[in-house]
């Protein structure tokens, strides 16, 4: 049992991890072919995993409806929307339009899905405004520096701002290219080293908690 | 350009070889075009054509020495014959053309250890693409033409076959640096097993217990998100590892845990991790399969659903670990409006400002990867962190030394600093 739950997955991780790391250094078409095959396998596994996901979704909302938990009406809407979309999708053979005529599936996508996604994205503008208001209140020295930098950058990025404050364009560019870029690169160096170290730990079995914890 | 095309067409006629001979003779006696901007006296010599090293095949590299006539006005044409048997370069296809004072090996992307010729030599690469079809294993005839005004002189024809290679020597520095860094990490792990190592405080991780405790006191659930990416991404793996620690603490405090997912495989892995955490906490009966649940892979549909959970269930602690995109602010601002204590950890540097603004604590970049070691305090994990620190010190040293050497190279007009700089170039 331990062999199947622990040792075998660790051996597979070691072999696959080293193999795919080596693949990066091999330009031969055979190596490219291996990468393509592995990517396809990942997609296939992902396809099967989607069944798991959808099953989980149905189960969670079925329980909510059965128990009539708070907000169970939303679960009914989810069921109706999901089953309805599956039905029209099967009816249209997965096509959004046939011979230039929009199918019901295409209508659901174009007139329901896209506007809803657009609405969510549009809310971001208001959230940015409220978050900016909170963080730019100069309650500390750091916040005051942040406020000053933000004002300069904002002025420098719009024509009117640069007209009012002519230097703001150059200063904002300097803030972005020097201060911002250097800090960003420092973060990226740390992130890269962290990712490599984590990958090494996983490949060599030092980090095993992703297998389900335990130390046996 | 039109005149050049006309000339090429003329040379492709039956009188091509005759014209070529005449042109060479004319060039030799200085009787080429009536008013040439520049005259060329010699054809390109010592032409070398070979398979481009360190590639996947379908490419040939041409190398030749500089000539006295090299200038902006004189141009080189790289000529290729689809078949190896054609010996007349005037019939060849022009696959590349450029001024003769460009395309030096020193300006190429090759590092010094893979340069096929001296830095002063010319080079051109013929690649399989729209203009030309090069198949690995087939032999092709390649020649070079020097064009000055209406004068066109050909080199001798050289044959070569592109072949795929088994190792990319251009990335040798990358491999050595990875092996070196790996060695440092394992050395540090060995060191950590022998003696205790200092770990600086990470307030965001210290606050994990505080957040779980607050949820327990208020009798509200904990919301934990693992980010937008799948298990291929190290940040998602790091998020899943931290979930194990959070789940164990939540189990021991008997606090409800909600983990909505965007990716089914991540959900399956996190289910196992959570189950194991409840077992380790001695509360297997409290584990619920439904604590990890799938919502959708769609970015904004997922965001809307999680925002809904935040507003309806009002979790007292929200964890945002892993990779995030535009949804980050939509999630955290909604969470902030419910009054929850919020801890974020991400390597998505473009989303960091939003997390810093809206969350109580943020694990910045590498701190996300350090979380596992920080929370467990296991010597093996702590040793990895020390290895990372040594790696950062090395990079810092290289940055300083590289800046000095690059400056010295420009100030003294010398090439030797490039030997050092190339080792750390294009390390990706």
Contacts between the chains, C-beta under 8 A, distances in Angstrom:
chain1	res1	chain2	res2	distance
A	21	B	178	7.9
A	24	B	171	7.5
A	25	B	167	6.1
A	25	B	168	5.4
A	25	B	171	5.5
A	25	B	174	7.7
A	25	B	175	5.8
A	26	B	166	6.0
A	26	B	167	6.4
A	26	B	168	7.1
A	27	B	54	6.3
A	27	B	55	5.3
A	27	B	56	4.3
A	27	B	164	7.0
A	27	B	165	5.7
A	27	B	166	8.0
A	27	B	167	7.8
A	27	B	168	4.8
A	28	B	56	6.2
A	28	B	57	7.7
A	28	B	164	4.6
A	28	B	165	6.4
A	28	B	166	5.3
A	29	B	56	5.5
A	29	B	57	6.5
A	29	B	136	7.8
A	29	B	164	5.5
A	30	B	164	7.9
A	31	B	56	7.9
A	32	B	56	6.3
A	42	B	232	7.5
A	45	B	265	7.1
A	46	B	230	7.6
A	46	B	264	7.4
A	46	B	265	6.6
A	49	B	263	7.9
A	49	B	264	3.8
A	49	B	265	4.6
A	49	B	268	6.6
A	50	B	264	5.5
A	51	B	264	7.9
A	52	B	264	4.8
A	52	B	267	7.0
A	52	B	268	5.9
A	52	B	294	7.3
A	53	B	261	7.4
A	53	B	263	7.8
A	53	B	264	3.3
A	53	B	267	6.2
A	53	B	294	3.5
A	53	B	297	8.0
A	54	B	294	7.2
A	56	B	264	7.6
A	56	B	267	6.5
A	56	B	290	7.7
A	56	B	292	7.9
A	56	B	293	5.1
A	56	B	294	4.4
A	57	B	293	7.0
A	57	B	294	5.3
A	57	B	295	6.9
A	57	B	296	7.8
A	59	B	290	7.1
A	60	B	290	5.5
A	60	B	293	4.8
A	63	B	290	7.0
A	70	B	312	6.7
A	71	B	308	7.9
A	71	B	312	5.3
A	74	B	308	7.1
A	116	B	300	7.5
A	116	B	301	7.6
A	116	B	304	7.7
A	117	B	298	7.5
A	117	B	299	7.9
A	117	B	300	4.6
A	117	B	301	7.4
A	120	B	300	3.8
A	120	B	303	6.0
A	120	B	304	5.7
A	120	B	330	6.8
A	121	B	300	6.2
A	121	B	326	6.8
A	123	B	330	6.4
A	124	B	326	6.3
A	124	B	329	6.2
A	124	B	330	6.1
A	127	B	329	5.0
A	127	B	330	6.0
A	127	B	333	4.3
A	128	B	329	6.4
A	130	B	333	6.5
A	131	B	329	6.2
A	131	B	333	5.7
A	131	B	354	6.7
A	131	B	357	4.7
A	131	B	358	5.5
A	132	B	357	7.6
A	134	B	357	6.7
A	134	B	358	7.7
A	135	B	356	7.8
A	135	B	357	4.3
A	184	B	349	5.5
A	187	B	349	5.1
A	187	B	352	7.3
A	187	B	364	6.4
A	187	B	365	4.4
A	187	B	366	7.9
A	188	B	349	6.2
A	188	B	365	7.4
A	189	B	392	6.8
A	189	B	395	5.8
A	190	B	365	4.8
A	190	B	366	3.6
A	190	B	388	7.8
A	190	B	392	6.7
A	191	B	347	4.3
A	191	B	349	7.3
A	191	B	365	4.3
A	191	B	366	5.7
A	191	B	369	7.8
A	193	B	181	7.3
A	193	B	366	6.6
A	193	B	388	4.9
A	193	B	391	4.9
A	193	B	392	6.3
A	193	B	395	7.8
A	194	B	234	7.5
A	194	B	238	7.9
A	194	B	347	7.4
A	194	B	365	7.0
A	194	B	366	3.8
A	194	B	368	7.2
A	194	B	369	3.3
A	194	B	370	6.9
A	194	B	388	6.2
A	195	B	234	4.1
A	195	B	235	7.6
A	195	B	347	7.3
A	195	B	369	6.8
A	196	B	178	6.9
A	196	B	181	6.3
A	197	B	181	7.9
A	197	B	185	5.6
A	197	B	369	6.7
A	197	B	384	5.1
A	197	B	385	8.0
A	197	B	387	6.3
A	197	B	388	5.2
A	197	B	391	7.8
A	198	B	234	4.9
A	198	B	237	6.5
A	198	B	238	6.2
A	198	B	369	5.1
A	199	B	234	6.1
A	200	B	182	5.4
A	200	B	185	5.8
A	200	B	186	8.0
A	200	B	384	7.9
A	201	B	185	8.0
A	201	B	381	7.8
A	201	B	384	5.9
A	202	B	237	6.8
A	204	B	186	8.0
A	206	B	189	7.1
A	206	B	380	5.5
A	206	B	381	7.7
A	206	B	384	7.1
A	207	B	241	6.9
A	207	B	372	6.8
A	207	B	381	7.5
A	209	B	240	7.8
A	209	B	241	4.9
A	209	B	244	4.9
A	209	B	273	6.6
A	209	B	372	7.1
A	210	B	231	7.8
A	210	B	237	5.7
A	210	B	240	5.5
A	210	B	241	6.3
A	210	B	269	6.2
A	210	B	273	6.9
A	211	B	272	7.3
A	212	B	272	3.9
A	212	B	273	5.8
A	212	B	275	6.8
A	212	B	276	4.2
A	213	B	244	5.2
A	213	B	248	7.9
A	213	B	273	6.1
A	213	B	276	3.5
A	213	B	277	5.9
A	213	B	279	7.8
A	213	B	280	6.0
A	214	B	276	5.6
A	214	B	279	7.9
A	214	B	280	7.1
